[in-house]
Amino acid sequence: MIQIGIIGCGTIGSVLAKTIQTKFSRFARLSYVSDINPAQIEKLRKKLKSVPFRSVSTPELIKKSGFVIETASVKAAEEVIPKVLRQGKDVLILSVGGILKVKNLDRLLAKSSGHIYVPSGGIAGVDAVLAARMGQIKRVQITTRKPLRSLENAPFFLESGLRPEQIKKPTLIFQGNAAEAIDNFPENVNVAVTLSLAGVGARKTRVRVFTSPTYRHNMHEIQIEGSFGRMISQVMNLPSRENPKTSALAIASAIAILEKIFKRIKIGT
Ligand SMILES: NC(=O)c1ccc[n+]([C@@H]2O[C@H](COP(=O)([O-])OP(=O)(O)OC[C@H]3O[C@@H](n4cnc5c(N)ncnc54)[C@H](O)[C@@H]3O)[C@@H](O)[C@H]2O)c1
């Protein structure tokens, strides 16, 4: 039985905690949680009355768990990944931007017996990009469209001088690579980093962000060209009820990757 520890008991962490109990109880149990906000842990305790998980510090959680799930923030992921890998453990990372920030990641991975799992999130086509990389990839671009209210607190608005209230209609507010995109929108474009890790890397993955107060969905369109041909994918995501920045499909994708880890049949690239 795998002892799971979840870092970050918000929207995704809570759903995964519940799913471990309802769907994966033959393989794993939720044993430890950590969160910088104790109220979030209390909320989870009320939702999962029958699960006797313990609330511990993040370092203790990493030490005691057999499998770590990070559902907290890019900063948390950056700090957690080296600790988990040094202890030879596996980690599922949702705040994928944190992977780019880890110093000497290749060396850490080479020395560790642990693994980093990255779900596809709210995009379609990661399987095709992984396969396309076996040949040559010429160009990868992701265009993200998100409702203004889900971007309002992004560092982008502090640094660009543009104010959210000035945006009245669909507007292209950002163009750059995936590394620049995650610095500007750390809570919104983790999928751009996922795409970059699957394909040509963060510096070569082109990212465009559109926003509008009129948008109701989190939309992601991917275009990729390579020696295999061309692929275009488009997903119109419903935002999750608890956190409009997080797409319902991203949560489902995290559950699906756990299923892939636990089950004996593994579908998809
Ligand atoms: N990979 C993807 O496709 C994808 C999709 C959506 C969200 N995300 C990312 O996943 C993460 C979780 O998303 P969410 O919707 O559950 O967010 P949320 O805001 O609902 O929950 C985050 C929780 O983590 C806690 N937290 C923050 N920093 C922490 C730290 N250093 N240590 C411990 N706990 C901490 C918060 O108190 C909160 O309870 C975010 O970083 C988000 O950007 C990734």
Ligand as a Chemical Component Dictionary entry (heavy atoms), coordinates in Angstrom:
data_LIG
# 
_chem_comp.id                   LIG 
_chem_comp.type                 NON-POLYMER 
_chem_comp.pdbx_formal_charge   0 
_chem_comp.three_letter_code    LIG 
# 
loop_
_chem_comp_atom.comp_id 
_chem_comp_atom.atom_id 
_chem_comp_atom.alt_atom_id 
_chem_comp_atom.type_symbol 
_chem_comp_atom.charge 
_chem_comp_atom.model_Cartn_x 
_chem_comp_atom.model_Cartn_y 
_chem_comp_atom.model_Cartn_z 
_chem_comp_atom.pdbx_ordinal 
LIG N1  N1  N 0  -0.487 21.494 -14.651 1  
LIG C1  C1  C 0  -1.669 22.002 -14.902 2  
LIG O1  O1  O 0  -2.238 21.779 -15.941 3  
LIG C2  C2  C 0  -2.337 22.857 -13.880 4  
LIG C3  C3  C 0  -3.680 23.203 -14.023 5  
LIG C4  C4  C 0  -4.271 23.960 -13.035 6  
LIG C5  C5  C 0  -3.547 24.378 -11.944 7  
LIG N2  N2  N 1  -2.234 24.071 -11.849 8  
LIG C6  C6  C 0  -1.424 24.489 -10.701 9  
LIG O2  O2  O 0  -1.631 23.555 -9.654  10 
LIG C7  C7  C 0  -1.493 24.217 -8.394  11 
LIG C8  C8  C 0  -2.748 23.949 -7.527  12 
LIG O3  O3  O 0  -3.892 24.481 -8.178  13 
LIG P1  P1  P 0  -5.261 24.679 -7.365  14 
LIG O4  O4  O 0  -6.292 25.083 -8.345  15 
LIG O5  O5  O -1 -5.486 23.498 -6.498  16 
LIG O6  O6  O 0  -4.864 25.940 -6.455  17 
LIG P2  P2  P 0  -5.564 26.409 -5.100  18 
LIG O7  O7  O 0  -5.192 27.853 -4.956  19 
LIG O8  O8  O 0  -6.997 26.046 -5.068  20 
LIG O9  O9  O 0  -4.813 25.550 -3.965  21 
LIG C9  C9  C 0  -3.452 25.706 -3.667  22 
LIG C10 C10 C 0  -3.246 25.295 -2.204  23 
LIG O10 O10 O 0  -1.857 25.220 -1.948  24 
LIG C11 C11 C 0  -1.583 25.908 -0.710  25 
LIG N3  N3  N 0  -0.195 26.368 -0.783  26 
LIG C12 C12 C 0  0.319  27.426 -1.445  27 
LIG N4  N4  N 0  1.645  27.486 -1.287  28 
LIG C13 C13 C 0  1.994  26.441 -0.497  29 
LIG C14 C14 C 0  3.230  25.952 0.005   30 
LIG N5  N5  N 0  4.396  26.575 -0.239  31 
LIG N6  N6  N 0  3.215  24.843 0.768   32 
LIG C15 C15 C 0  2.049  24.202 1.066   33 
LIG N7  N7  N 0  0.849  24.626 0.602   34 
LIG C16 C16 C 0  0.813  25.726 -0.166  35 
LIG C17 C17 C 0  -2.623 27.005 -0.632  36 
LIG O11 O11 O 0  -2.824 27.451 0.711   37 
LIG C18 C18 C 0  -3.847 26.297 -1.202  38 
LIG O12 O12 O 0  -4.567 25.588 -0.214  39 
LIG C19 C19 C 0  -1.276 25.701 -8.710  40 
LIG O13 O13 O 0  0.108  25.998 -8.693  41 
LIG C20 C20 C 0  -1.812 25.841 -10.114 42 
LIG O14 O14 O 0  -1.219 26.908 -10.839 43 
LIG C21 C21 C 0  -1.630 23.305 -12.780 44 
# 
loop_
_chem_comp_bond.comp_id 
_chem_comp_bond.atom_id_1 
_chem_comp_bond.atom_id_2 
_chem_comp_bond.value_order 
_chem_comp_bond.pdbx_ordinal 
LIG N1  C1  SING 1  
LIG C1  O1  DOUB 2  
LIG C1  C2  SING 3  
LIG C2  C3  SING 4  
LIG C2  C21 DOUB 5  
LIG C3  C4  DOUB 6  
LIG C4  C5  SING 7  
LIG C5  N2  DOUB 8  
LIG N2  C6  SING 9  
LIG N2  C21 SING 10 
LIG C6  O2  SING 11 
LIG C6  C20 SING 12 
LIG O2  C7  SING 13 
LIG C7  C8  SING 14 
LIG C7  C19 SING 15 
LIG C8  O3  SING 16 
LIG O3  P1  SING 17 
LIG P1  O4  DOUB 18 
LIG P1  O5  SING 19 
LIG P1  O6  SING 20 
LIG O6  P2  SING 21 
LIG P2  O7  DOUB 22 
LIG P2  O8  SING 23 
LIG P2  O9  SING 24 
LIG O9  C9  SING 25 
LIG C9  C10 SING 26 
LIG C10 O10 SING 27 
LIG C10 C18 SING 28 
LIG O10 C11 SING 29 
LIG C11 N3  SING 30 
LIG C11 C17 SING 31 
LIG N3  C12 SING 32 
LIG N3  C16 SING 33 
LIG C12 N4  DOUB 34 
LIG N4  C13 SING 35 
LIG C13 C14 SING 36 
LIG C13 C16 DOUB 37 
LIG C14 N5  SING 38 
LIG C14 N6  DOUB 39 
LIG N6  C15 SING 40 
LIG C15 N7  DOUB 41 
LIG N7  C16 SING 42 
LIG C17 O11 SING 43 
LIG C17 C18 SING 44 
LIG C18 O12 SING 45 
LIG C19 O13 SING 46 
LIG C19 C20 SING 47 
LIG C20 O14 SING 48 
# 
